Amino acid sequence: MKLRSLENIYHVHRNSRVKRWFYFFVAAVIIILFLPWTQNIKAKGTVTTLYQEQRPQQLNSPIPGRITKWYVKNGDFVQKGDTILQLTEVKDGYMDPSLIDRTQEQVDAKKGVRQYYEAKVGTTEAQLTALNSSRDLKLQQLKVKLGQLNNKLEAERAELEAAGNELRLSEDQYQRQKKMYEEGLVSLTQFQQRSISYQNALAKKTAAENKLAQTQQEVVTVNLEQNATVQDYAEKLSKIQGERFQSMGQIESSTGDIAKLENQVTNYKIRQGLYYVLASQDGQIVQLNKAGIGEILKDGESIGSIVPAHVNYAVEIYVKPVDLPLVKPGQKVMCAFDGFPAIVFSGWPNSSYGVFAGEVIAVESNIDANGLFKALVVEDKGTKPWPAQIKIGAGVQAIAILNDVPVWYELWRNINGFPPDYYTVKTEKNTTGK
């Protein structure tokens, strides 16, 4: 009689399947060892953006002022140009409500002063023209007078020459008459008449000499008057020219003052437009650090931040120096974002779930304070788009894809502590000729 307990406990007489399972396991291991394995580099990173204008921006006060009204609160979404808050002046130099009008009045007054000096310049130019004409006329008169004196001088010289000739003739006749009188050939009356003729000729010559000397003196006087006229008019012209230059200097000074005042008017108008702090772009208001009404803001002081609504996201990953030669622009990277469920098979990235493809566009050459190098990764447009819910600053687990090798080679490499194979990124050649 057979006992069922013996049949269930003892299997001595049954065929064993261990050998079959052993062969099956060995075959499976051999097959697995020759399966392809994708080498990779694992790195951590964060979500960022490539463009500076898409990063969170600080809201700063353009001018010092007192907060009088808030138009937003933390978490509000605004569009570009929306009002954030309103300020009023705290500096006494800008508190006058009619500041622009009063400054404009100063501009108009300065323009009036400039017009006065411009008119004065015109008057001095007319005076200069009149003085030049008067000088030329005076010099022309003196020139004519000098010509007349020169003609008179020539006539008196001729008259003096004639008087000299007459004197010589009278003297010769006088000497002969005297000799004849001494010899008794002529009477005393005849001798006295000849003597009187001689005295008259001598007086006539003396008068001619005096007249010539007087005319020569008049010529000298006219020349001196001519020089004095030139000097006098030169002084007058220099004085008026100095007044003209002074007026022109005042015009230039007034022009500079007008430009300065007009600049102030423009600055005041622009400053009035800065009483309202506006949103620089579309986005969400966060981290407002001022509360209530009446708080004082300094020039350039931070009010809060605005997070842009439209962002072209990228990922910055941090690579160890030993892995840096393996990371190149154009390299594929698989990204698993924090908060999104993912099943990752590092050796078979195509079989992973919840990961998103990216591409390295730049690798920074400087090392950071943590001893790592930063690489920038953007979305691969040819694959599944990145989730719209990601935000700047979110964490990322990145896997940089390298060579495909057999599993046995990867085990052998890890056992020996060898790094992954040096990887060359294959890029498509540009066949357009551009």
Number of C-alpha atoms within 10 A of each C-alpha: 3 6 7 8 8 9 12 8 8 9 10 8 7 8 7 10 8 9 9 9 11 11 11 12 12 11 12 11 13 13 11 14 16 13 13 17 21 18 23 22 18 18 17 16 22 19 21 23 20 16 11 8 12 19 18 17 17 18 22 17 22 17 19 18 20 18 21 15 15 15 11 15 14 14 14 12 17 22 15 12 12 17 16 18 18 18 24 20 18 15 9 7 8 15 11 11 8 10 15 19 12 13 16 18 13 16 22 15 14 21 17 13 16 21 14 15 21 17 13 16 21 14 14 21 15 12 16 19 13 12 17 16 12 13 18 15 12 16 17 13 13 17 15 12 15 19 13 13 19 16 12 15 20 14 13 19 17 14 18 21 15 15 21 19 14 19 21 15 14 21 19 13 17 21 16 14 22 20 14 14 17 13 9 10 11 14 12 14 10 13 21 15 13 20 19 14 18 22 16 15 21 19 14 19 21 15 14 21 19 14 17 21 15 13 18 16 13 17 19 14 13 17 15 12 14 19 12 12 17 16 12 13 17 15 12 16 19 13 14 19 17 13 15 21 14 14 21 17 13 17 21 14 14 21 17 13 16 20 14 13 19 18 12 16 19 14 13 16 13 11 15 15 10 16 21 19 22 19 20 18 19 17 23 19 24 19 14 17 10 13 11 9 13 13 12 17 20 14 12 12 15 16 19 17 20 25 21 21 14 11 17 12 20 22 30 26 26 23 24 16 12 9 16 17 12 21 23 18 15 16 21 22 26 27 27 22 24 14 11 11 11 15 12 18 12 19 19 15 21 13 11 15 13 13 24 20 24 28 22 23 15 17 19 10 10 10 14 11 7 8 11 17 20 20 21 22 31 23 22 17 11 8 10 12 12 19 10 7 7 16 15 17 13 14 20 20 17 27 25 25 23 22 15 16 17 15 20 17 14 21 12 11 14 12 9 9 9 10 13 17 14 12 15 14 15 8 9 6 7 7 6 5 5 4
